[in-house]
Amino acid sequence: MDTLRTSLAAALRQMPPTAAEPAALLAWGLVAGPHLAAHAAAEELDGGILRLHVPEAAWRREIEAFRPELLRQLAAVLGPDRVVGLSFAPPRATQPSVAAAAGNSEQKPRLCK
């Protein structure tokens, strides 16, 4: 898996500046890993700020706590100055989650890779 990650990171670093947004969206999935990416979707890159859609407050707090490390890893994958910050998209109107319907609306987030 490390070889695949290294190869993908090398390919993303070589993408031209005109492909910065698709590269950043792909890099988020690589850096976040499948567990975090399932709770925090990268939506767009604007002026070096990667906007994330994170419906649950607990996950937003977790990302805030790990923001410096996530930005460091994004820089390692994409090269410096491609992603300089993270922001959260405004919450979307959604239907209650299955967990909320079952009475377990506040799950504790776990970052793992």
Secondary structure, 3 states (H helix, E strand, C coil): CHHHHHHHHHHHHCCCHHHHHHHHHHHHHHHHHHHHHCCCEEEEEECCEEEEECCCHHHHHHHHHHHHHHHHHHHHHHCCCCCCEEEECCCCCCCCCHHHHCCCCCCCCCCCC
